[in-house]
Amino acid sequence: MGLFDFLGKLYNKLKPVLAPFEWVGKKAAFAVNTLLLTAVYFTVFGATAIIAKLLKKKFMEVSPDKAAKSYWMERKKEDYSKKETYRGY
């Protein structure tokens, strides 16, 4: 009988005792993760939005132009070598 067999049997016997702690731990982790991720989201995107508004930066053209036939924007075609094509990174 090895160490892992012993620990497996011990865990199986203690599982009913540890179940309430596991339940509380999962609920606490969910609450903390939700709180932290919400704070980070609003801090990062809020700061970005405030800085963009102060600098009058527009990330997208949102005003319609009735004279425009299309909103398609052509990309500049750049020449590249065969070596750059096969280079993965």
PyMOL Python script that loads the backbone (N, CA, C, O; Angstrom):
from pymol import cmd

cmd.read_pdbstr("""\
ATOM      1  N   MET A   1       0.854  -1.182   0.000  1.00  0.00           N
ATOM      2  CA  MET A   1       0.000   0.000   0.000  1.00  0.00           C
ATOM      3  C   MET A   1       0.893   1.236   0.000  1.00  0.00           C
ATOM      4  O   MET A   1       1.699   1.451   0.906  1.00  0.00           O
ATOM      5  N   GLY A   2       0.722   2.038  -1.045  1.00  0.00           N
ATOM      6  CA  GLY A   2       1.565   3.205  -1.192  1.00  0.00           C
ATOM      7  C   GLY A   2       0.961   4.434  -0.535  1.00  0.00           C
ATOM      8  O   GLY A   2      -0.144   4.404   0.007  1.00  0.00           O
ATOM      9  N   LEU A   3       1.708   5.485  -0.601  1.00  0.00           N
ATOM     10  CA  LEU A   3       1.296   6.744  -0.004  1.00  0.00           C
ATOM     11  C   LEU A   3       0.035   7.290  -0.666  1.00  0.00           C
ATOM     12  O   LEU A   3      -0.870   7.775   0.013  1.00  0.00           O
ATOM     13  N   PHE A   4      -0.021   7.208  -2.003  1.00  0.00           N
ATOM     14  CA  PHE A   4      -1.176   7.752  -2.713  1.00  0.00           C
ATOM     15  C   PHE A   4      -2.439   6.943  -2.450  1.00  0.00           C
ATOM     16  O   PHE A   4      -3.535   7.504  -2.417  1.00  0.00           O
ATOM     17  N   ASP A   5      -2.302   5.646  -2.263  1.00  0.00           N
ATOM     18  CA  ASP A   5      -3.456   4.822  -1.880  1.00  0.00           C
ATOM     19  C   ASP A   5      -3.991   5.263  -0.528  1.00  0.00           C
ATOM     20  O   ASP A   5      -5.199   5.397  -0.338  1.00  0.00           O
ATOM     21  N   PHE A   6      -3.081   5.484   0.403  1.00  0.00           N
ATOM     22  CA  PHE A   6      -3.470   5.926   1.742  1.00  0.00           C
ATOM     23  C   PHE A   6      -4.159   7.281   1.694  1.00  0.00           C
ATOM     24  O   PHE A   6      -5.201   7.474   2.320  1.00  0.00           O
ATOM     25  N   LEU A   7      -3.570   8.235   0.941  1.00  0.00           N
ATOM     26  CA  LEU A   7      -4.160   9.566   0.853  1.00  0.00           C
ATOM     27  C   LEU A   7      -5.514   9.539   0.142  1.00  0.00           C
ATOM     28  O   LEU A   7      -6.413  10.302   0.494  1.00  0.00           O
ATOM     29  N   GLY A   8      -5.663   8.662  -0.854  1.00  0.00           N
ATOM     30  CA  GLY A   8      -6.943   8.523  -1.531  1.00  0.00           C
ATOM     31  C   GLY A   8      -8.028   8.008  -0.594  1.00  0.00           C
ATOM     32  O   GLY A   8      -9.151   8.514  -0.600  1.00  0.00           O
ATOM     33  N   LYS A   9      -7.696   7.013   0.203  1.00  0.00           N
ATOM     34  CA  LYS A   9      -8.663   6.472   1.165  1.00  0.00           C
ATOM     35  C   LYS A   9      -8.988   7.484   2.249  1.00  0.00           C
ATOM     36  O   LYS A   9     -10.137   7.594   2.677  1.00  0.00           O
ATOM     37  N   LEU A  10      -7.981   8.223   2.693  1.00  0.00           N
ATOM     38  CA  LEU A  10      -8.202   9.258   3.706  1.00  0.00           C
ATOM     39  C   LEU A  10      -9.123  10.352   3.156  1.00  0.00           C
ATOM     40  O   LEU A  10     -10.026  10.820   3.849  1.00  0.00           O
ATOM     41  N   TYR A  11      -8.885  10.750   1.907  1.00  0.00           N
ATOM     42  CA  TYR A  11      -9.732  11.779   1.289  1.00  0.00           C
ATOM     43  C   TYR A  11     -11.172  11.294   1.171  1.00  0.00           C
ATOM     44  O   TYR A  11     -12.104  12.052   1.440  1.00  0.00           O
ATOM     45  N   ASN A  12     -11.360  10.049   0.774  1.00  0.00           N
ATOM     46  CA  ASN A  12     -12.716   9.514   0.645  1.00  0.00           C
ATOM     47  C   ASN A  12     -13.447   9.490   1.985  1.00  0.00           C
ATOM     48  O   ASN A  12     -14.658   9.705   2.033  1.00  0.00           O
ATOM     49  N   LYS A  13     -12.718   9.231   3.079  1.00  0.00           N
ATOM     50  CA  LYS A  13     -13.350   9.223   4.394  1.00  0.00           C
ATOM     51  C   LYS A  13     -13.655  10.633   4.879  1.00  0.00           C
ATOM     52  O   LYS A  13     -14.645  10.843   5.580  1.00  0.00           O
ATOM     53  N   LEU A  14     -12.818  11.605   4.516  1.00  0.00           N
ATOM     54  CA  LEU A  14     -13.012  12.984   4.967  1.00  0.00           C
ATOM     55  C   LEU A  14     -13.907  13.805   4.023  1.00  0.00           C
ATOM     56  O   LEU A  14     -14.248  14.946   4.333  1.00  0.00           O
ATOM     57  N   LYS A  15     -14.280  13.238   2.894  1.00  0.00           N
ATOM     58  CA  LYS A  15     -15.065  13.978   1.914  1.00  0.00           C
ATOM     59  C   LYS A  15     -16.366  14.550   2.485  1.00  0.00           C
ATOM     60  O   LYS A  15     -16.669  15.711   2.212  1.00  0.00           O
ATOM     61  N   PRO A  16     -17.142  13.802   3.257  1.00  0.00           N
ATOM     62  CA  PRO A  16     -18.365  14.391   3.827  1.00  0.00           C
ATOM     63  C   PRO A  16     -18.080  15.535   4.797  1.00  0.00           C
ATOM     64  O   PRO A  16     -18.886  16.457   4.919  1.00  0.00           O
ATOM     65  N   VAL A  17     -16.955  15.483   5.477  1.00  0.00           N
ATOM     66  CA  VAL A  17     -16.595  16.544   6.421  1.00  0.00           C
ATOM     67  C   VAL A  17     -16.139  17.789   5.661  1.00  0.00           C
ATOM     68  O   VAL A  17     -16.414  18.913   6.081  1.00  0.00           O
ATOM     69  N   LEU A  18     -15.440  17.586   4.541  1.00  0.00           N
ATOM     70  CA  LEU A  18     -14.880  18.701   3.785  1.00  0.00           C
ATOM     71  C   LEU A  18     -15.882  19.337   2.814  1.00  0.00           C
ATOM     72  O   LEU A  18     -15.634  20.436   2.317  1.00  0.00           O
ATOM     73  N   ALA A  19     -17.007  18.669   2.533  1.00  0.00           N
ATOM     74  CA  ALA A  19     -17.972  19.174   1.544  1.00  0.00           C
ATOM     75  C   ALA A  19     -18.504  20.565   1.882  1.00  0.00           C
ATOM     76  O   ALA A  19     -18.569  21.402   0.982  1.00  0.00           O
ATOM     77  N   PRO A  20     -18.887  20.862   3.124  1.00  0.00           N
ATOM     78  CA  PRO A  20     -19.360  22.222   3.408  1.00  0.00           C
ATOM     79  C   PRO A  20     -18.288  23.287   3.197  1.00  0.00           C
ATOM     80  O   PRO A  20     -18.591  24.389   2.738  1.00  0.00           O
ATOM     81  N   PHE A  21     -17.042  22.966   3.527  1.00  0.00           N
ATOM     82  CA  PHE A  21     -15.953  23.920   3.307  1.00  0.00           C
ATOM     83  C   PHE A  21     -15.736  24.165   1.821  1.00  0.00           C
ATOM     84  O   PHE A  21     -15.467  25.288   1.395  1.00  0.00           O
ATOM     85  N   GLU A  22     -15.857  23.107   1.046  1.00  0.00           N
ATOM     86  CA  GLU A  22     -15.716  23.247  -0.401  1.00  0.00           C
ATOM     87  C   GLU A  22     -16.828  24.125  -0.967  1.00  0.00           C
ATOM     88  O   GLU A  22     -16.572  24.964  -1.830  1.00  0.00           O
ATOM     89  N   TRP A  23     -18.049  23.942  -0.494  1.00  0.00           N
ATOM     90  CA  TRP A  23     -19.191  24.735  -0.961  1.00  0.00           C
ATOM     91  C   TRP A  23     -18.988  26.216  -0.628  1.00  0.00           C
ATOM     92  O   TRP A  23     -19.199  27.086  -1.473  1.00  0.00           O
ATOM     93  N   VAL A  24     -18.578  26.490   0.609  1.00  0.00           N
ATOM     94  CA  VAL A  24     -18.333  27.876   1.019  1.00  0.00           C
ATOM     95  C   VAL A  24     -17.172  28.468   0.214  1.00  0.00           C
ATOM     96  O   VAL A  24     -17.228  29.630  -0.188  1.00  0.00           O
ATOM     97  N   GLY A  25     -16.139  27.689  -0.018  1.00  0.00           N
ATOM     98  CA  GLY A  25     -14.998  28.155  -0.796  1.00  0.00           C
ATOM     99  C   GLY A  25     -15.378  28.513  -2.222  1.00  0.00           C
ATOM    100  O   GLY A  25     -14.914  29.521  -2.755  1.00  0.00           O
ATOM    101  N   LYS A  26     -16.217  27.697  -2.840  1.00  0.00           N
ATOM    102  CA  LYS A  26     -16.651  27.979  -4.211  1.00  0.00           C
ATOM    103  C   LYS A  26     -17.496  29.245  -4.272  1.00  0.00           C
ATOM    104  O   LYS A  26     -17.355  30.046  -5.195  1.00  0.00           O
ATOM    105  N   LYS A  27     -18.365  29.422  -3.296  1.00  0.00           N
ATOM    106  CA  LYS A  27     -19.206  30.638  -3.266  1.00  0.00           C
ATOM    107  C   LYS A  27     -18.348  31.879  -3.029  1.00  0.00           C
ATOM    108  O   LYS A  27     -18.570  32.914  -3.658  1.00  0.00           O
ATOM    109  N   ALA A  28     -17.378  31.785  -2.134  1.00  0.00           N
ATOM    110  CA  ALA A  28     -16.502  32.925  -1.861  1.00  0.00           C
ATOM    111  C   ALA A  28     -15.637  33.244  -3.083  1.00  0.00           C
ATOM    112  O   ALA A  28     -15.435  34.414  -3.409  1.00  0.00           O
ATOM    113  N   ALA A  29     -15.131  32.221  -3.753  1.00  0.00           N
ATOM    114  CA  ALA A  29     -14.308  32.433  -4.946  1.00  0.00           C
ATOM    115  C   ALA A  29     -15.126  33.101  -6.043  1.00  0.00           C
ATOM    116  O   ALA A  29     -14.630  33.993  -6.731  1.00  0.00           O
ATOM    117  N   PHE A  30     -16.369  32.677  -6.211  1.00  0.00           N
ATOM    118  CA  PHE A  30     -17.236  33.285  -7.226  1.00  0.00           C
ATOM    119  C   PHE A  30     -17.465  34.763  -6.913  1.00  0.00           C
ATOM    120  O   PHE A  30     -17.393  35.606  -7.808  1.00  0.00           O
ATOM    121  N   ALA A  31     -17.736  35.076  -5.661  1.00  0.00           N
ATOM    122  CA  ALA A  31     -17.997  36.466  -5.277  1.00  0.00           C
ATOM    123  C   ALA A  31     -16.749  37.331  -5.459  1.00  0.00           C
ATOM    124  O   ALA A  31     -16.835  38.439  -5.987  1.00  0.00           O
ATOM    125  N   VAL A  32     -15.602  36.833  -5.028  1.00  0.00           N
ATOM    126  CA  VAL A  32     -14.362  37.603  -5.129  1.00  0.00           C
ATOM    127  C   VAL A  32     -13.974  37.793  -6.595  1.00  0.00           C
ATOM    128  O   VAL A  32     -13.585  38.893  -6.990  1.00  0.00           O
ATOM    129  N   ASN A  33     -14.072  36.741  -7.403  1.00  0.00           N
ATOM    130  CA  ASN A  33     -13.727  36.850  -8.819  1.00  0.00           C
ATOM    131  C   ASN A  33     -14.646  37.824  -9.534  1.00  0.00           C
ATOM    132  O   ASN A  33     -14.189  38.626 -10.349  1.00  0.00           O
ATOM    133  N   THR A  34     -15.930  37.762  -9.237  1.00  0.00           N
ATOM    134  CA  THR A  34     -16.876  38.683  -9.861  1.00  0.00           C
ATOM    135  C   THR A  34     -16.558  40.117  -9.469  1.00  0.00           C
ATOM    136  O   THR A  34     -16.556  41.007 -10.319  1.00  0.00           O
ATOM    137  N   LEU A  35     -16.295  40.345  -8.212  1.00  0.00           N
ATOM    138  CA  LEU A  35     -15.976  41.693  -7.739  1.00  0.00           C
ATOM    139  C   LEU A  35     -14.687  42.218  -8.373  1.00  0.00           C
ATOM    140  O   LEU A  35     -14.645  43.354  -8.845  1.00  0.00           O
ATOM    141  N   LEU A  36     -13.637  41.394  -8.386  1.00  0.00           N
ATOM    142  CA  LEU A  36     -12.359  41.834  -8.945  1.00  0.00           C
ATOM    143  C   LEU A  36     -12.445  42.069 -10.449  1.00  0.00           C
ATOM    144  O   LEU A  36     -11.949  43.080 -10.948  1.00  0.00           O
ATOM    145  N   LEU A  37     -13.064  41.153 -11.166  1.00  0.00           N
ATOM    146  CA  LEU A  37     -13.161  41.319 -12.613  1.00  0.00           C
ATOM    147  C   LEU A  37     -14.018  42.522 -12.985  1.00  0.00           C
ATOM    148  O   LEU A  37     -13.719  43.206 -13.964  1.00  0.00           O
ATOM    149  N   THR A  38     -15.067  42.792 -12.232  1.00  0.00           N
ATOM    150  CA  THR A  38     -15.886  43.966 -12.487  1.00  0.00           C
ATOM    151  C   THR A  38     -15.077  45.234 -12.239  1.00  0.00           C
ATOM    152  O   THR A  38     -15.137  46.172 -13.034  1.00  0.00           O
ATOM    153  N   ALA A  39     -14.336  45.268 -11.164  1.00  0.00           N
ATOM    154  CA  ALA A  39     -13.520  46.440 -10.849  1.00  0.00           C
ATOM    155  C   ALA A  39     -12.453  46.665 -11.922  1.00  0.00           C
ATOM    156  O   ALA A  39     -12.249  47.798 -12.358  1.00  0.00           O
ATOM    157  N   VAL A  40     -11.782  45.617 -12.344  1.00  0.00           N
ATOM    158  CA  VAL A  40     -10.751  45.753 -13.375  1.00  0.00           C
ATOM    159  C   VAL A  40     -11.372  46.198 -14.693  1.00  0.00           C
ATOM    160  O   VAL A  40     -10.821  47.065 -15.371  1.00  0.00           O
ATOM    161  N   TYR A  41     -12.501  45.623 -15.062  1.00  0.00           N
ATOM    162  CA  TYR A  41     -13.169  45.978 -16.320  1.00  0.00           C
ATOM    163  C   TYR A  41     -13.515  47.466 -16.347  1.00  0.00           C
ATOM    164  O   TYR A  41     -13.169  48.170 -17.296  1.00  0.00           O
ATOM    165  N   PHE A  42     -14.194  47.939 -15.312  1.00  0.00           N
ATOM    166  CA  PHE A  42     -14.603  49.339 -15.318  1.00  0.00           C
ATOM    167  C   PHE A  42     -13.417  50.287 -15.149  1.00  0.00           C
ATOM    168  O   PHE A  42     -13.448  51.407 -15.659  1.00  0.00           O
ATOM    169  N   THR A  43     -12.382  49.860 -14.446  1.00  0.00           N
ATOM    170  CA  THR A  43     -11.194  50.702 -14.304  1.00  0.00           C
ATOM    171  C   THR A  43     -10.478  50.849 -15.647  1.00  0.00           C
ATOM    172  O   THR A  43     -10.144  51.962 -16.055  1.00  0.00           O
ATOM    173  N   VAL A  44     -10.245  49.741 -16.325  1.00  0.00           N
ATOM    174  CA  VAL A  44      -9.505  49.781 -17.584  1.00  0.00           C
ATOM    175  C   VAL A  44     -10.315  50.475 -18.673  1.00  0.00           C
ATOM    176  O   VAL A  44      -9.836  51.421 -19.297  1.00  0.00           O
ATOM    177  N   PHE A  45     -11.534  50.009 -18.902  1.00  0.00           N
ATOM    178  CA  PHE A  45     -12.320  50.596 -19.988  1.00  0.00           C
ATOM    179  C   PHE A  45     -12.816  51.987 -19.641  1.00  0.00           C
ATOM    180  O   PHE A  45     -12.951  52.829 -20.529  1.00  0.00           O
ATOM    181  N   GLY A  46     -13.085  52.244 -18.390  1.00  0.00           N
ATOM    182  CA  GLY A  46     -13.479  53.590 -17.978  1.00  0.00           C
ATOM    183  C   GLY A  46     -12.355  54.584 -18.182  1.00  0.00           C
ATOM    184  O   GLY A  46     -12.572  55.682 -18.693  1.00  0.00           O
ATOM    185  N   ALA A  47     -11.155  54.198 -17.783  1.00  0.00           N
ATOM    186  CA  ALA A  47     -10.001  55.084 -17.970  1.00  0.00           C
ATOM    187  C   ALA A  47      -9.725  55.312 -19.450  1.00  0.00           C
ATOM    188  O   ALA A  47      -9.412  56.430 -19.861  1.00  0.00           O
ATOM    189  N   THR A  48      -9.840  54.261 -20.248  1.00  0.00           N
ATOM    190  CA  THR A  48      -9.635  54.400 -21.685  1.00  0.00           C
ATOM    191  C   THR A  48     -10.662  55.345 -22.289  1.00  0.00           C
ATOM    192  O   THR A  48     -10.318  56.189 -23.116  1.00  0.00           O
ATOM    193  N   ALA A  49     -11.903  55.211 -21.889  1.00  0.00           N
ATOM    194  CA  ALA A  49     -12.962  56.079 -22.420  1.00  0.00           C
ATOM    195  C   ALA A  49     -12.750  57.531 -22.006  1.00  0.00           C
ATOM    196  O   ALA A  49     -12.935  58.439 -22.817  1.00  0.00           O
ATOM    197  N   ILE A  50     -12.371  57.752 -20.774  1.00  0.00           N
ATOM    198  CA  ILE A  50     -12.148  59.131 -20.292  1.00  0.00           C
ATOM    199  C   ILE A  50     -10.973  59.765 -21.029  1.00  0.00           C
ATOM    200  O   ILE A  50     -11.061  60.915 -21.458  1.00  0.00           O
ATOM    201  N   ILE A  51      -9.879  59.030 -21.179  1.00  0.00           N
ATOM    202  CA  ILE A  51      -8.713  59.559 -21.891  1.00  0.00           C
ATOM    203  C   ILE A  51      -9.057  59.822 -23.353  1.00  0.00           C
ATOM    204  O   ILE A  51      -8.644  60.839 -23.912  1.00  0.00           O
ATOM    205  N   ALA A  52      -9.804  58.922 -23.974  1.00  0.00           N
ATOM    206  CA  ALA A  52     -10.189  59.113 -25.375  1.00  0.00           C
ATOM    207  C   ALA A  52     -11.077  60.347 -25.535  1.00  0.00           C
ATOM    208  O   ALA A  52     -10.925  61.096 -26.499  1.00  0.00           O
ATOM    209  N   LYS A  53     -11.991  60.561 -24.610  1.00  0.00           N
ATOM    210  CA  LYS A  53     -12.852  61.741 -24.697  1.00  0.00           C
ATOM    211  C   LYS A  53     -12.060  63.022 -24.480  1.00  0.00           C
ATOM    212  O   LYS A  53     -12.313  64.026 -25.145  1.00  0.00           O
ATOM    213  N   LEU A  54     -11.105  62.998 -23.556  1.00  0.00           N
ATOM    214  CA  LEU A  54     -10.275  64.183 -23.322  1.00  0.00           C
ATOM    215  C   LEU A  54      -9.418  64.516 -24.544  1.00  0.00           C
ATOM    216  O   LEU A  54      -9.205  65.687 -24.859  1.00  0.00           O
ATOM    217  N   LEU A  55      -8.930  63.486 -25.227  1.00  0.00           N
ATOM    218  CA  LEU A  55      -8.098  63.687 -26.410  1.00  0.00           C
ATOM    219  C   LEU A  55      -8.914  63.780 -27.693  1.00  0.00           C
ATOM    220  O   LEU A  55      -8.359  63.935 -28.781  1.00  0.00           O
ATOM    221  N   LYS A  56     -10.240  63.684 -27.560  1.00  0.00           N
ATOM    222  CA  LYS A  56     -11.169  63.729 -28.699  1.00  0.00           C
ATOM    223  C   LYS A  56     -10.822  62.684 -29.760  1.00  0.00           C
ATOM    224  O   LYS A  56     -10.833  62.959 -30.960  1.00  0.00           O
ATOM    225  N   LYS A  57     -10.519  61.498 -29.286  1.00  0.00           N
ATOM    226  CA  LYS A  57     -10.174  60.383 -30.157  1.00  0.00           C
ATOM    227  C   LYS A  57     -11.438  59.603 -30.488  1.00  0.00           C
ATOM    228  O   LYS A  57     -12.216  59.259 -29.598  1.00  0.00           O
ATOM    229  N   LYS A  58     -11.639  59.326 -31.779  1.00  0.00           N
ATOM    230  CA  LYS A  58     -12.765  58.503 -32.211  1.00  0.00           C
ATOM    231  C   LYS A  58     -12.196  57.196 -32.754  1.00  0.00           C
ATOM    232  O   LYS A  58     -11.403  57.193 -33.696  1.00  0.00           O
ATOM    233  N   PHE A  59     -12.600  56.117 -32.162  1.00  0.00           N
ATOM    234  CA  PHE A  59     -12.111  54.820 -32.591  1.00  0.00           C
ATOM    235  C   PHE A  59     -12.879  54.291 -33.796  1.00  0.00           C
ATOM    236  O   PHE A  59     -12.370  53.455 -34.543  1.00  0.00           O
ATOM    237  N   MET A  60     -14.099  54.777 -33.984  1.00  0.00           N
ATOM    238  CA  MET A  60     -14.928  54.365 -35.115  1.00  0.00           C
ATOM    239  C   MET A  60     -15.655  55.581 -35.670  1.00  0.00           C
ATOM    240  O   MET A  60     -16.002  56.509 -34.939  1.00  0.00           O
ATOM    241  N   GLU A  61     -15.873  55.552 -36.965  1.00  0.00           N
ATOM    242  CA  GLU A  61     -16.716  56.580 -37.560  1.00  0.00           C
ATOM    243  C   GLU A  61     -18.159  56.134 -37.363  1.00  0.00           C
ATOM    244  O   GLU A  61     -18.580  55.122 -37.923  1.00  0.00           O
ATOM    245  N   VAL A  62     -18.903  56.871 -36.586  1.00  0.00           N
ATOM    246  CA  VAL A  62     -20.267  56.458 -36.276  1.00  0.00           C
ATOM    247  C   VAL A  62     -21.321  57.359 -36.907  1.00  0.00           C
ATOM    248  O   VAL A  62     -22.506  57.026 -36.882  1.00  0.00           O
ATOM    249  N   SER A  63     -20.917  58.486 -37.468  1.00  0.00           N
ATOM    250  CA  SER A  63     -21.906  59.386 -38.060  1.00  0.00           C
ATOM    251  C   SER A  63     -22.159  58.965 -39.504  1.00  0.00           C
ATOM    252  O   SER A  63     -21.207  58.751 -40.255  1.00  0.00           O
ATOM    253  N   PRO A  64     -23.417  58.842 -39.903  1.00  0.00           N
ATOM    254  CA  PRO A  64     -23.732  58.422 -41.261  1.00  0.00           C
ATOM    255  C   PRO A  64     -23.460  59.539 -42.273  1.00  0.00           C
ATOM    256  O   PRO A  64     -23.650  60.721 -41.986  1.00  0.00           O
ATOM    257  N   ASP A  65     -23.019  59.139 -43.440  1.00  0.00           N
ATOM    258  CA  ASP A  65     -22.773  60.069 -44.529  1.00  0.00           C
ATOM    259  C   ASP A  65     -23.702  59.692 -45.674  1.00  0.00           C
ATOM    260  O   ASP A  65     -23.512  58.655 -46.311  1.00  0.00           O
ATOM    261  N   LYS A  66     -24.712  60.531 -45.943  1.00  0.00           N
ATOM    262  CA  LYS A  66     -25.698  60.205 -46.975  1.00  0.00           C
ATOM    263  C   LYS A  66     -25.103  60.261 -48.373  1.00  0.00           C
ATOM    264  O   LYS A  66     -25.630  59.635 -49.292  1.00  0.00           O
ATOM    265  N   ALA A  67     -24.028  60.991 -48.548  1.00  0.00           N
ATOM    266  CA  ALA A  67     -23.407  61.101 -49.865  1.00  0.00           C
ATOM    267  C   ALA A  67     -22.517  59.902 -50.188  1.00  0.00           C
ATOM    268  O   ALA A  67     -22.193  59.666 -51.351  1.00  0.00           O
ATOM    269  N   ALA A  68     -22.131  59.161 -49.185  1.00  0.00           N
ATOM    270  CA  ALA A  68     -21.224  58.027 -49.408  1.00  0.00           C
ATOM    271  C   ALA A  68     -21.960  56.861 -50.036  1.00  0.00           C
ATOM    272  O   ALA A  68     -23.068  56.520 -49.623  1.00  0.00           O
ATOM    273  N   LYS A  69     -21.332  56.240 -51.052  1.00  0.00           N
ATOM    274  CA  LYS A  69     -21.918  55.052 -51.669  1.00  0.00           C
ATOM    275  C   LYS A  69     -21.684  53.821 -50.792  1.00  0.00           C
ATOM    276  O   LYS A  69     -22.508  52.908 -50.734  1.00  0.00           O
ATOM    277  N   SER A  70     -20.542  53.826 -50.118  1.00  0.00           N
ATOM    278  CA  SER A  70     -20.178  52.675 -49.298  1.00  0.00           C
ATOM    279  C   SER A  70     -19.310  53.155 -48.134  1.00  0.00           C
ATOM    280  O   SER A  70     -18.663  54.199 -48.218  1.00  0.00           O
ATOM    281  N   TYR A  71     -19.305  52.396 -47.074  1.00  0.00           N
ATOM    282  CA  TYR A  71     -18.447  52.705 -45.927  1.00  0.00           C
ATOM    283  C   TYR A  71     -17.180  51.857 -45.941  1.00  0.00           C
ATOM    284  O   TYR A  71     -16.410  51.860 -44.981  1.00  0.00           O
ATOM    285  N   TRP A  72     -16.973  51.132 -47.035  1.00  0.00           N
ATOM    286  CA  TRP A  72     -15.810  50.277 -47.155  1.00  0.00           C
ATOM    287  C   TRP A  72     -14.556  51.128 -47.234  1.00  0.00           C
ATOM    288  O   TRP A  72     -14.509  52.123 -47.957  1.00  0.00           O
ATOM    289  N   MET A  73     -13.538  50.724 -46.479  1.00  0.00           N
ATOM    290  CA  MET A  73     -12.266  51.446 -46.503  1.00  0.00           C
ATOM    291  C   MET A  73     -11.207  50.526 -47.112  1.00  0.00           C
ATOM    292  O   MET A  73     -10.959  49.432 -46.604  1.00  0.00           O
ATOM    293  N   GLU A  74     -10.590  50.973 -48.195  1.00  0.00           N
ATOM    294  CA  GLU A  74      -9.574  50.171 -48.871  1.00  0.00           C
ATOM    295  C   GLU A  74      -8.293  50.135 -48.040  1.00  0.00           C
ATOM    296  O   GLU A  74      -7.877  51.139 -47.463  1.00  0.00           O
ATOM    297  N   ARG A  75      -7.692  48.970 -47.997  1.00  0.00           N
ATOM    298  CA  ARG A  75      -6.410  48.823 -47.329  1.00  0.00           C
ATOM    299  C   ARG A  75      -5.287  49.086 -48.307  1.00  0.00           C
ATOM    300  O   ARG A  75      -5.416  48.827 -49.503  1.00  0.00           O
ATOM    301  N   LYS A  76      -4.190  49.601 -47.793  1.00  0.00           N
ATOM    302  CA  LYS A  76      -3.006  49.783 -48.629  1.00  0.00           C
ATOM    303  C   LYS A  76      -2.382  48.415 -48.864  1.00  0.00           C
ATOM    304  O   LYS A  76      -2.175  47.640 -47.930  1.00  0.00           O
ATOM    305  N   LYS A  77      -2.088  48.136 -50.121  1.00  0.00           N
ATOM    306  CA  LYS A  77      -1.440  46.868 -50.441  1.00  0.00           C
ATOM    307  C   LYS A  77       0.062  47.055 -50.308  1.00  0.00           C
ATOM    308  O   LYS A  77       0.651  47.929 -50.944  1.00  0.00           O
ATOM    309  N   GLU A  78       0.669  46.228 -49.480  1.00  0.00           N
ATOM    310  CA  GLU A  78       2.091  46.319 -49.245  1.00  0.00           C
ATOM    311  C   GLU A  78       2.780  45.118 -49.871  1.00  0.00           C
ATOM    312  O   GLU A  78       2.303  43.988 -49.772  1.00  0.00           O
ATOM    313  N   ASP A  79       3.898  45.378 -50.510  1.00  0.00           N
ATOM    314  CA  ASP A  79       4.680  44.288 -51.078  1.00  0.00           C
ATOM    315  C   ASP A  79       5.417  43.565 -49.956  1.00  0.00           C
ATOM    316  O   ASP A  79       5.894  44.188 -49.008  1.00  0.00           O
ATOM    317  N   TYR A  80       5.499  42.286 -50.074  1.00  0.00           N
ATOM    318  CA  TYR A  80       6.236  41.509 -49.092  1.00  0.00           C
ATOM    319  C   TYR A  80       6.930  40.366 -49.816  1.00  0.00           C
ATOM    320  O   TYR A  80       6.514  39.942 -50.894  1.00  0.00           O
ATOM    321  N   SER A  81       7.979  39.889 -49.206  1.00  0.00           N
ATOM    322  CA  SER A  81       8.791  38.855 -49.842  1.00  0.00           C
ATOM    323  C   SER A  81       8.243  37.467 -49.517  1.00  0.00           C
ATOM    324  O   SER A  81       7.417  37.286 -48.623  1.00  0.00           O
ATOM    325  N   LYS A  82       8.734  36.508 -50.273  1.00  0.00           N
ATOM    326  CA  LYS A  82       8.329  35.125 -50.056  1.00  0.00           C
ATOM    327  C   LYS A  82       8.773  34.647 -48.674  1.00  0.00           C
ATOM    328  O   LYS A  82       8.102  33.833 -48.039  1.00  0.00           O
ATOM    329  N   LYS A  83       9.916  35.168 -48.221  1.00  0.00           N
ATOM    330  CA  LYS A  83      10.440  34.788 -46.907  1.00  0.00           C
ATOM    331  C   LYS A  83       9.476  35.214 -45.804  1.00  0.00           C
ATOM    332  O   LYS A  83       9.269  34.466 -44.849  1.00  0.00           O
ATOM    333  N   GLU A  84       8.887  36.394 -45.919  1.00  0.00           N
ATOM    334  CA  GLU A  84       7.928  36.870 -44.919  1.00  0.00           C
ATOM    335  C   GLU A  84       6.652  36.044 -44.923  1.00  0.00           C
ATOM    336  O   GLU A  84       5.994  35.902 -43.892  1.00  0.00           O
ATOM    337  N   THR A  85       6.301  35.498 -46.083  1.00  0.00           N
ATOM    338  CA  THR A  85       5.103  34.675 -46.178  1.00  0.00           C
ATOM    339  C   THR A  85       5.267  33.388 -45.384  1.00  0.00           C
ATOM    340  O   THR A  85       4.348  32.961 -44.686  1.00  0.00           O
ATOM    341  N   TYR A  86       6.441  32.770 -45.492  1.00  0.00           N
ATOM    342  CA  TYR A  86       6.673  31.500 -44.810  1.00  0.00           C
ATOM    343  C   TYR A  86       7.102  31.650 -43.375  1.00  0.00           C
ATOM    344  O   TYR A  86       7.100  30.678 -42.620  1.00  0.00           O
ATOM    345  N   ARG A  87       7.471  32.855 -42.987  1.00  0.00           N
ATOM    346  CA  ARG A  87       7.871  33.091 -41.613  1.00  0.00           C
ATOM    347  C   ARG A  87       6.606  33.095 -40.750  1.00  0.00           C
ATOM    348  O   ARG A  87       5.726  33.934 -40.942  1.00  0.00           O
ATOM    349  N   GLY A  88       6.517  32.175 -39.819  1.00  0.00           N
ATOM    350  CA  GLY A  88       5.290  32.039 -39.024  1.00  0.00           C
ATOM    351  C   GLY A  88       5.096  33.136 -38.000  1.00  0.00           C
ATOM    352  O   GLY A  88       3.964  33.528 -37.715  1.00  0.00           O
ATOM    353  N   TYR A  89       6.180  33.631 -37.447  1.00  0.00           N
ATOM    354  CA  TYR A  89       6.039  34.593 -36.363  1.00  0.00           C
ATOM    355  C   TYR A  89       7.014  35.727 -36.541  1.00  0.00           C
ATOM    356  O   TYR A  89       7.049  36.645 -35.722  1.00  0.00           O
TER     357      TYR A  89
END
""", "prot")
cmd.dss("prot")
cmd.show_as("cartoon", "prot")
cmd.util.cbc("prot")
cmd.orient("prot")
